[in-house]
């Protein structure tokens, strides 16, 4: 058989399997266990709504908000994202429902690099995270510690500025001063 024919059949088979598994899993959940998600534009299997994301991204989100409303959901690959585009809805999300939005998504790679997701920046909201935040605030970010480290911070800022300057000089597209 021709390789292109096999590739087309494989893609069609994968699409069919993905579609059937999606329908089976949604049907098995039932009406009681169904999660009420905000409206969403039509998605493509496997990539979700990535085909809708164009530059500039804020203009794309504005067009989607005009079509779908101030709160809508997008599937970016295997992750679902909720986009809140009005200040009233954002205020409600971060004042009345703040605990719901406090957790971070779990990624498989996160478990490997952050001691099973227990580091400050990767742990979920709860008593462990509050304890880590308290320790970081008292021990690392206190005024005394920052004052003690001000020399190191200044040296790092100078080194970074120097690296940026040298990278800009080496770039062929860097703007040159008129002389």
C-alpha positions in Angstrom: 0.0 0.0 0.0 1.0 3.6 -0.5 2.4 5.4 2.6 0.1 8.4 2.1 -2.9 6.1 2.1 -1.8 4.4 5.3 -1.2 7.8 6.9 -4.6 9.0 6.0 -6.3 5.8 7.3 -4.3 6.1 10.5 -5.4 9.7 11.1 -9.0 8.8 10.3 -8.8 5.9 12.7 -7.3 8.0 15.5 -10.0 10.7 15.0 -12.7 8.0 15.2 -11.3 6.5 18.4 -10.9 9.9 20.0 -14.5 10.8 19.0 -16.0 7.6 20.3 -14.0 7.7 23.6 -15.1 11.3 24.1 -18.8 10.4 23.5 -18.6 7.4 25.8 -16.9 9.3 28.6 -19.4 12.2 28.4 -22.4 9.7 28.3 -21.0 7.8 31.3 -20.8 10.9 33.4 -24.6 11.4 33.4 -26.5 14.6 34.1 -25.8 14.7 37.8 -22.0 14.5 37.5 -21.7 16.8 34.5 -19.6 19.9 35.0 -21.2 23.1 33.9 -18.6 24.8 31.7 -18.8 28.2 30.1 -19.6 28.4 26.4 -16.9 27.4 24.0 -16.3 27.6 20.2 -16.0 24.4 18.2 -12.7 22.5 18.9 -10.5 20.3 16.8 -9.6 16.9 18.4 -6.2 16.7 20.0 -5.3 20.4 19.6 -8.5 21.9 20.9 -8.7 25.6 20.2 -5.1 26.3 19.4 -6.1 27.0 15.8 -8.0 30.0 17.0 -5.1 31.6 18.9 -3.5 34.3 16.6 -1.3 37.3 17.2 -2.1 39.7 18.8 -3.7 37.4 21.3 -5.7 40.1 23.1 -7.5 40.9 19.9 -8.3 37.2 19.4 -9.7 37.0 22.9 -11.7 40.2 22.4 -13.3 38.7 19.3 -14.2 35.5 21.1 -15.6 37.4 24.0 -17.8 39.5 21.7 -19.1 36.2 20.2 -19.3 34.0 23.3 -19.8 36.4 26.2 -17.6 37.7 29.0 -16.7 34.2 30.3 -15.8 31.4 28.0 -13.6 28.3 27.9 -10.9 27.2 25.6 -9.2 23.8 25.3 -5.5 24.4 24.6 -4.1 20.9 23.8 -5.2 18.7 26.7 -5.7 21.6 29.2 -8.9 23.5 29.6 -8.7 27.3 30.3 -11.4 29.6 31.4 -11.1 33.2 30.0 -12.7 36.0 32.0 -12.8 39.2 29.9 -15.0 41.6 32.0 -13.9 43.4 35.1 -17.1 42.6 36.9 -16.7 38.8 36.3 -13.0 39.0 37.2 -13.9 40.8 40.5 -16.5 38.1 41.3 -14.0 35.3 40.5 -11.3 36.8 42.8 -13.4 37.9 45.7 -16.4 35.5 46.0 -14.9 32.4 44.4 -11.2 33.0 45.2 -10.6 29.6 46.8 -12.0 27.8 43.7 -9.4 29.6 41.5 -6.5 29.4 44.0 -5.1 26.0 42.9 -2.6 25.4 40.2 -2.8 22.9 37.4 -0.9 19.6 37.9 1.6 18.7 35.2 3.4 15.3 35.1 6.8 17.1 34.8 6.0 19.1 37.9 6.1 16.0 40.1 9.6 15.3 39.0 11.2 18.7 39.6 9.3 19.9 42.7 9.5 17.1 45.2 6.2 15.6 44.1 4.5 19.0 43.8 5.3 20.2 47.3 7.4 23.3 46.5 6.0 26.7 47.2 5.3 27.6 43.6 3.8 24.3 42.7 1.8 23.2 45.8 -1.9 23.5 45.9 -3.7 26.0 48.1 -4.1 24.6 51.6 -2.3 24.4 55.0 1.0 23.2 53.5 1.1 26.1 51.0 0.2 28.6 53.7 3.0 27.2 55.9 5.5 27.4 53.0 4.4 31.0 52.2 4.8 32.0 55.9 8.3 30.6 56.1 9.3 32.2 52.8 8.0 35.6 53.9 9.6 35.5 57.3 12.9 33.9 56.5 13.6 34.9 52.9 11.7 38.0 52.0 11.9 40.0 55.3 13.3 43.6 55.1 16.4 42.6 56.9 17.2 39.7 54.5 16.6 41.8 51.5 18.8 44.6 52.9 21.6 42.0 53.6 21.3 40.7 50.0 21.2 44.2 48.3 24.8 44.0 47.2 24.2 40.6 45.5 21.0 41.8 43.9 22.7 44.9 42.5 25.6 42.8 41.1 23.2 40.4 39.5 21.2 43.3 37.9 24.4 44.8 36.5 25.5 41.4 35.1 22.1 40.9 33.4 22.2 44.4 32.0 25.7 43.7 30.7 24.6 40.4 29.0 21.6 42.2 27.4 23.8 45.0 26.1 26.3 42.5 24.6 23.5 40.5 23.1 22.0 43.6 21.5 25.4 44.7 20.1 25.8 41.2 18.6 22.4 41.2 17.0 22.3 42.2 13.3 18.8 43.6 13.8 19.6 45.8 16.8 18.9 49.5 16.2 22.0 51.5 16.0 22.4 55.0 17.3 22.9 57.8 14.8 26.4 59.3 14.9 
